[in-house]
């Protein structure tokens, strides 16, 4: 069975995009760009979003440049954790409650929390779609190996724009005009992010 995105049963996941990482993570500004694009798309397509924070007392809260407040009830939760995976009991209870099937994952670090989250969620039976233009690490050389490990395990490696068009499905959808305008508004940011992050992905 081909693991396609199921629009009515999809959630966006933001893994540990915290203030303390701003100067440490390769291409962190590009991750903020991708994150805000997903937030805009979530509002248009009505996709719920879940955030995790790794030990926020030490590593700070989620970067406040991510416009999470604009999501209203679509922002289901921000979950604090110490586990090197998003798959805490609280998180798993939440995604089971909402009967998600497709999980779109971005965040840091690609070879630690993103990788372990992906493996755990695949093991739980979810389709995991990892955004190549939405993950990074302190050492950029880690990223292609982490993406390859996730792909070997069964994750789908994609880009944010490709994923969003899969959720939009059809140009006759009444939301398409707003969606198309958003894609155009994000064109420059998308191009810059691809140039920054995808050369290190070696897909």
C-alpha positions in Angstrom: 0.0 0.0 0.0 1.4 3.4 -1.0 1.6 5.7 2.0 -0.2 8.8 0.6 -1.2 11.7 2.7 -4.8 11.5 3.9 -6.0 15.2 4.2 -8.7 14.6 6.8 -6.4 12.6 9.0 -3.2 14.5 8.8 -1.3 16.5 11.5 1.8 18.7 11.3 4.5 18.1 13.9 7.0 20.6 15.0 9.9 19.0 16.9 11.9 21.1 19.3 12.2 24.4 17.4 13.5 26.2 20.4 15.2 29.5 21.1 18.4 28.1 22.5 19.1 26.4 19.2 19.0 29.5 17.0 22.8 29.9 16.8 23.6 26.2 17.0 21.6 24.6 14.2 22.7 24.8 10.6 20.1 26.8 8.6 17.9 27.5 11.6 16.4 30.6 9.9 15.3 28.4 7.0 13.5 26.1 9.4 11.5 29.1 10.7 10.6 30.0 7.2 9.3 26.5 6.5 7.5 26.4 9.8 5.7 29.6 9.2 4.7 28.4 5.7 3.2 25.3 7.3 1.3 27.4 9.8 -0.2 29.5 7.0 -1.1 26.3 5.1 -2.6 24.8 8.3 -4.9 27.7 8.6 -6.0 27.4 5.0 -6.3 23.6 4.8 -7.4 23.2 8.5 -4.6 20.9 9.5 -4.0 20.5 13.2 -0.5 21.0 14.5 1.4 19.6 17.6 4.6 21.1 19.0 7.1 19.5 21.3 9.8 21.1 23.4 12.9 19.3 24.6 13.7 20.2 28.3 12.5 23.8 27.8 13.8 25.0 31.2 17.3 24.5 29.8 16.7 25.0 26.1 14.1 27.7 26.1 10.6 27.7 24.6 9.5 27.4 21.0 10.9 30.2 18.9 8.4 33.0 19.1 8.9 33.9 15.4 6.7 30.8 14.7 3.2 32.3 14.5 1.5 29.5 16.4 -1.0 31.9 18.0 -2.6 32.4 14.6 -3.7 28.7 14.5 -6.2 29.1 17.4 -7.6 25.6 18.2 -5.7 24.0 15.3 -2.7 24.2 17.6 -3.6 21.1 19.6 -0.8 21.2 22.1 2.8 22.1 23.0 4.2 19.1 24.9 7.3 19.3 27.1 9.6 16.3 27.1 13.0 14.9 28.0 12.6 11.9 25.7 14.7 12.1 22.5 11.4 11.4 20.6 8.1 13.2 20.3 6.4 9.9 21.1 5.7 10.5 24.8 2.7 8.9 26.4 0.9 12.3 26.3 1.7 12.8 22.6 0.6 9.3 21.6 -2.7 9.7 23.5 -3.3 12.9 21.6 -2.7 11.5 18.1 -4.8 8.4 18.9 -7.6 10.6 20.2 -7.7 12.6 16.9 -7.4 9.4 14.8 -4.5 10.8 12.7 -3.0 8.5 10.1 -0.5 10.8 8.2 2.0 12.7 10.2 4.1 15.5 8.6 7.3 16.0 10.6 9.8 18.9 10.7 12.3 20.1 13.3 15.6 19.3 15.0 17.9 17.6 15.3 17.5 15.4 12.3 19.8 12.6 13.6 18.4 12.7 17.2 14.8 13.7 18.0 13.5 13.8 14.4 15.0 10.3 13.7 13.8 8.7 16.9 10.4 10.3 16.6 10.1 8.9 13.1 11.1 5.4 14.1 8.8 5.4 17.0 5.8 6.7 15.0 6.4 4.2 12.2 6.5 1.4 14.8 3.1 2.7 16.0 1.7 2.2 12.5 1.6 5.8 11.3 2.6 7.1 7.9 5.4 9.6 8.5 6.3 12.2 6.0 9.6 14.0 6.8 10.3 17.4 5.3 13.8 17.6 3.8 13.4 21.4 3.8 12.2 21.3 7.4 15.0 19.4 9.3 18.5 20.1 10.3 21.2 19.5 12.9 24.1 21.3 14.5 26.5 19.5 12.1 25.0 19.7 8.6 26.8 16.5 7.7 24.4 14.5 9.9 21.4 15.4 7.9 21.7 13.2 4.8 22.5 10.1 6.9 19.5 10.8 9.1 17.2 11.2 6.2 18.5 8.0 4.6 18.0 6.1 7.9 14.4 7.3 8.1 13.8 6.4 4.5 15.2 2.9 5.1 12.8 2.5 8.0 9.8 3.4 5.8 9.4 7.2 6.1 8.5 9.3 3.1 11.1 12.0 2.5 9.5 15.0 0.7 9.5 18.8 0.6 7.0 21.2 2.1 5.6 22.4 -1.2 5.2 18.9 -2.6 3.5 17.8 0.6 1.1 20.8 0.6 0.0 20.2 -2.9 -0.8 16.6 -1.9 -3.1 18.0 0.8 -4.7 20.5 -1.5 -5.5 17.6 -4.0 -7.5 19.5 -6.6 -7.5 23.0 -8.1 -11.3 23.0 -8.0 -11.2 22.9 -4.2 -12.7 26.2 -2.9 -9.6 26.8 -0.8 -7.3 26.7 -3.8 -7.3 30.5 -4.4 -6.1 31.2 -0.9 -3.7 28.2 -1.1 -2.2 29.4 -4.4 -1.8 33.0 -3.1 0.1 31.6 -0.1 2.4 29.5 -2.3 3.2 32.6 -4.4 3.8 34.7 -1.2 6.2 32.1 0.0 8.0 31.6 -3.3 11.2 33.5 -2.4 11.4 32.0 1.0 10.9 28.5 -0.4 13.6 28.9 -3.0 16.1 30.3 -0.4 15.3 27.4 2.0 15.8 24.8 -0.7 19.1 26.3 -1.6 20.2 26.3 2.0 19.0 22.9 3.2 18.6 20.6 0.2 22.2 20.6 -1.0 23.1 18.8 2.2 20.4 16.2 1.8 21.8 14.3 -1.2 18.4 12.6 -1.8 
